């Protein structure tokens, strides 16, 4: 019996995943989000407590990065420059933050990640340049839902959730041909300079199906004759495709 128990214990999976806390208060493990990421391992959870974090973070491991206190109390502020949140690893979950004041709010170059329940407000572009809420580049099989993207101003060019842009434009969300099989639904796209949506790839899903629904597009100009809150005609994305 003793030998059998030892054998079962040897076969049992052992999880080393940790929860690492970040906060500007007593009791947190780290003061800065990036320091916590640097000291973490794959499959760890980074839990960020309320406050404003003036930093640009790079998530280069398979982590869950979450706010404890939600978008109304947890801010990552890029102070008007660069990429505020750069997700370069596969299998990342990023949720519950207000991401603000950068040239790009969230940049995705990894795959199989989830970005949900965030508020992204890109209002400070300094002297010009492209503005993006979410920027996807060669990034496949991600799920983006329940995000609100607003205040994307173009400077010399800008997008809300995006992978591609040209000078003098501002979009709420966009994807390019190297970005495929992403599912994007139940997001609110509000107040982009040029248009809320752009898709030059066409191999992405812009709704979660009839039971879940699509996205809210502030600049939707189609019909809703039965007043059910769902457009009767597809939203016209800039680029080559309609969704």
Residue pairs with C-beta under 8 A, 6 or more apart in sequence:
15 43
16 41
16 43
17 41
17 43
17 44
17 45
18 40
18 41
18 44
18 45
19 44
19 45
19 47
20 29
20 30
20 36
20 39
20 40
20 44
20 45
20 46
20 47
21 27
21 28
21 29
21 30
21 36
21 47
21 48
21 49
22 28
22 29
22 30
22 31
22 32
22 33
22 35
22 36
22 46
22 47
22 48
22 49
22 53
23 31
23 48
23 49
23 50
23 51
24 31
24 49
24 51
25 49
25 51
28 49
29 36
30 36
30 39
32 53
32 55
33 46
33 48
33 53
33 55
33 57
33 65
33 76
34 55
34 56
34 57
34 58
36 46
37 46
37 57
37 58
37 59
37 60
37 61
37 63
37 65
40 46
40 61
40 63
41 61
42 61
42 62
42 63
43 62
43 63
44 61
44 63
44 64
45 63
45 64
45 65
45 66
46 63
46 64
46 65
46 66
47 66
47 67
47 68
48 65
48 66
48 67
48 68
48 74
48 97
49 67
49 68
49 69
49 74
50 67
50 68
50 69
50 73
50 74
51 73
51 74
51 75
52 75
52 77
53 75
53 76
53 77
54 77
54 79
55 76
55 77
56 78
56 81
56 82
56 83
56 84
56 85
56 86
56 102
57 76
57 84
57 85
57 86
58 86
58 88
59 65
59 85
59 86
59 87
59 88
59 89
59 92
59 94
60 88
60 89
61 89
61 92
62 89
62 90
62 91
62 92
63 89
63 92
63 93
64 92
64 93
64 95
65 92
65 93
65 94
65 95
66 93
66 94
66 95
66 96
67 73
67 74
67 95
67 96
67 97
68 74
68 96
70 96
71 96
71 97
71 98
71 117
71 118
71 119
72 98
74 96
74 97
74 98
75 97
75 98
75 99
75 100
76 84
76 85
76 97
76 98
76 99
76 100
77 84
77 100
77 101
78 84
78 99
78 100
78 101
78 102
78 103
79 101
79 102
79 124
80 101
80 102
80 124
80 125
80 126
81 102
81 103
81 126
82 102
82 103
82 104
83 102
83 103
83 104
83 107
83 135
84 99
84 100
84 101
84 102
84 104
84 105
84 106
85 94
85 97
85 99
85 105
85 106
85 107
86 106
86 107
86 109
87 94
87 106
87 107
87 108
87 109
87 110
87 113
87 115
88 109
88 110
89 110
89 113
90 110
90 111
90 112
90 113
91 110
91 111
91 112
91 113
92 110
92 113
92 114
93 113
93 114
93 116
94 106
94 113
94 114
94 115
94 116
94 118
95 114
95 115
95 116
95 117
95 118
96 117
96 118
97 118
97 119
98 118
98 119
98 120
98 121
99 105
99 106
99 118
99 119
99 120
99 121
100 120
100 121
100 122
100 123
101 121
101 122
101 123
101 124
102 122
102 124
103 122
103 125
103 129
103 130
103 131
103 132
103 155
104 122
104 130
104 131
104 132
104 135
105 120
105 121
105 122
105 132
105 133
105 134
105 135
105 149
106 115
106 118
106 120
106 133
106 134
106 135
106 161
107 132
107 134
107 135
107 136
107 137
108 115
108 134
108 135
108 136
108 137
108 139
108 142
109 136
109 137
109 138
109 139
110 139
111 139
111 140
111 141
111 142
112 140
112 141
112 142
113 139
113 142
113 143
114 142
114 143
114 144
115 134
115 142
115 143
115 144
115 147
116 143
116 144
116 145
116 146
116 147
117 146
117 147
118 147
118 148
119 147
119 148
119 150
120 133
120 134
120 147
120 148
120 149
120 150
120 160
120 161
121 149
121 150
121 151
122 131
122 132
122 133
122 151
122 152
122 153
122 158
122 160
123 151
123 153
125 131
125 153
125 154
125 155
125 158
126 155
127 155
128 155
128 156
129 155
129 156
129 157
130 154
130 155
130 156
130 157
130 158
130 159
130 165
130 167
131 152
131 153
131 154
131 155
131 157
131 158
131 159
131 170
131 193
132 152
132 158
132 159
132 160
132 161
132 162
132 165
133 149
133 152
133 159
133 160
133 161
133 162
133 172
133 173
133 192
134 144
134 147
134 149
134 160
134 161
134 162
134 173
135 159
135 161
135 162
135 163
136 142
136 161
136 162
136 163
136 175
136 176
136 179
136 182
137 163
137 176
137 178
137 179
138 178
138 179
139 163
139 179
139 182
140 179
140 180
140 181
140 182
141 180
141 181
141 182
142 182
142 183
143 182
143 183
143 184
144 161
144 182
144 183
144 184
144 185
144 187
145 183
145 184
145 185
145 186
145 187
145 208
146 186
146 187
147 161
147 187
147 188
148 187
148 188
148 190
149 160
149 161
149 172
149 173
149 187
149 188
149 189
149 190
149 192
150 188
150 190
150 191
151 190
151 191
152 158
152 159
152 160
152 170
152 171
152 172
152 191
152 192
152 193
153 170
153 193
154 168
154 169
154 170
154 193
154 194
156 167
156 168
157 165
157 166
157 167
157 168
157 169
157 170
158 165
158 169
158 170
158 171
158 192
158 193
158 194
159 165
159 169
159 170
159 171
159 172
159 173
159 174
159 192
159 198
160 170
160 171
160 172
160 173
160 174
160 189
160 192
160 196
161 172
161 173
161 174
161 175
161 184
161 187
161 189
162 171
162 173
162 174
162 175
162 198
163 174
163 175
163 176
163 178
163 179
164 174
164 175
164 176
164 198
164 200
165 171
165 174
169 193
169 194
170 192
170 193
170 194
170 195
171 192
171 193
171 194
171 195
171 196
171 197
171 198
171 238
172 189
172 190
172 191
172 192
172 195
172 196
172 197
172 217
172 218
172 219
173 184
173 187
173 189
173 196
173 197
173 198
173 215
174 197
174 198
174 199
174 200
174 237
174 238
174 239
175 182
175 198
175 199
175 200
175 201
175 204
176 200
176 201
177 200
177 201
177 202
177 203
178 201
179 201
179 204
180 201
180 203
180 204
181 203
181 204
181 205
182 204
182 205
183 204
183 205
183 208
184 204
184 205
184 206
184 207
184 215
185 205
185 206
185 207
185 208
185 212
185 213
185 214
185 215
186 208
186 212
186 213
186 214
186 215
187 215
187 216
188 215
188 216
188 218
189 196
189 197
189 215
189 216
189 217
189 218
190 196
190 216
190 218
191 218
192 219
194 238
195 219
195 237
195 238
196 217
196 218
196 219
196 220
197 206
197 215
197 217
197 235
197 237
197 238
197 243
198 237
198 238
198 239
199 206
199 237
199 238
199 239
199 240
199 241
199 243
200 239
200 240
200 241
201 239
201 241
202 239
202 240
202 241
206 214
206 215
206 235
206 237
206 243
207 213
207 214
207 215
207 243
208 214
213 230
214 230
214 235
214 243
215 235
217 235
220 231
220 235
221 236
222 231
222 232
222 233
222 234
222 235
222 236
223 231
223 232
223 233
224 230
224 231
224 232
225 232
226 232
234 242
234 243
235 242
235 243
236 242
237 243
